[in-house]
Amino acid sequence: MKPQKSEREIDQITLGMLIDFYAGDMQRRGLTVDSVTSNVRVLARFSHFLATDDEAIKLKTIIPERAKDYVTSLQN
């Protein structure tokens, strides 16, 4: 069964795109520049942790275990 168009589009969403969207949303809501910058840096560190090469990280590839690994790495 062929996925619907919206499912194919969702499969193309990257973590970087989501971070950019979130940063724009925080700015729209009037958060301070420092708050936006801090949040983006935290998410960028998570993205860097997940990166295995120069390819963009697709959201569909992020599994809960990798997020748990990241939290564990922060605690060590």
C-alpha positions as CSV (number, residue, x, y, z in Angstrom):
1,M,0.0,0.0,0.0
2,K,1.4,3.3,-1.1
3,P,1.7,6.0,1.7
4,Q,-0.5,9.0,1.4
5,K,1.1,12.3,0.3
6,S,1.0,13.8,3.8
7,E,2.8,10.7,5.2
8,R,5.5,11.0,2.6
9,E,5.9,14.7,3.4
10,I,6.2,13.9,7.1
11,D,8.9,11.4,6.3
12,Q,11.0,14.2,4.9
13,I,10.9,16.4,8.0
14,T,14.3,16.8,9.5
15,L,15.3,17.7,13.1
16,G,16.9,20.9,11.8
17,M,13.7,22.0,10.2
18,L,11.8,21.4,13.4
19,I,14.4,23.3,15.4
20,D,14.1,26.2,13.0
21,F,10.3,26.1,13.2
22,Y,10.5,26.0,17.0
23,A,12.9,28.9,17.1
24,G,10.6,31.0,14.9
25,D,7.6,30.0,17.1
26,M,9.5,31.1,20.3
27,Q,10.3,34.5,18.6
28,R,6.7,34.9,17.5
29,R,5.5,34.3,21.1
30,G,7.9,37.1,22.3
31,L,10.5,35.0,24.2
32,T,13.7,36.8,24.9
33,V,16.7,36.4,22.5
34,D,18.6,34.6,25.3
35,S,15.7,32.1,25.8
36,V,15.5,31.3,22.0
37,T,19.3,31.0,21.7
38,S,19.5,28.7,24.8
39,N,16.8,26.4,23.6
40,V,18.2,26.2,20.1
41,R,21.7,25.4,21.5
42,V,20.3,22.6,23.6
43,L,18.5,21.1,20.6
44,A,21.5,21.6,18.4
45,R,23.6,19.5,20.9
46,F,21.0,16.8,20.7
47,S,21.1,16.9,16.9
48,H,24.9,16.7,17.0
49,F,24.7,13.7,19.3
50,L,22.4,11.9,16.9
51,A,24.4,12.8,13.8
52,T,26.4,9.9,12.3
53,D,27.4,11.8,9.2
54,D,26.6,15.1,7.4
55,E,23.1,14.0,6.4
56,A,20.1,15.7,7.9
57,I,18.5,13.8,10.7
58,K,15.0,12.8,9.7
59,L,12.5,12.8,12.6
60,K,11.2,9.3,11.6
61,T,14.7,7.9,12.5
62,I,14.8,9.2,16.0
63,I,13.9,6.4,18.4
64,P,13.2,6.7,22.1
65,E,16.4,4.7,22.9
66,R,18.6,7.3,21.2
67,A,16.9,10.1,23.2
68,K,17.5,8.0,26.4
69,D,21.1,7.5,25.4
70,Y,21.5,11.3,25.1
71,V,20.1,11.9,28.5
72,T,22.4,9.3,30.0
73,S,25.4,10.9,28.3
74,L,24.5,14.2,29.9
75,Q,24.3,12.6,33.3
76,N,27.8,11.0,33.0
